[in-house]
Amino acid sequence: MARCEVCGNDYSMSFEVHAQGAVHVFDCFECAIHRMAPICEHCRVQIVGHGVEADGRWYCCAHCAKAEGEARLVDRVGSIPAG
């Protein structure tokens, strides 16, 4: 068993996340997200999906990046083909 580094729960199904040379131990995805997800520079939401990055700054979407002055990022290019 290992202790979650966020909540302290000593749990038999804890797991490790290896990132940027460090090892983190969590008891659930919620704690992993709380500790590791970047925060959008505009709306301050934790970025759980891919997010977008420009010049070392992270955003949850191109809309938030644009609101902060980043014009190069778009949510999608062109139109979605009919199905």
Secondary structure, 3 states (H helix, E strand, C coil): CEECCCCCCEECCCEEEEECCEEEEECCHHHHHHHHCCECCCCCCECCCCCEEECCEEECCHHHHHHCCCCCCCCCCCCCCCC
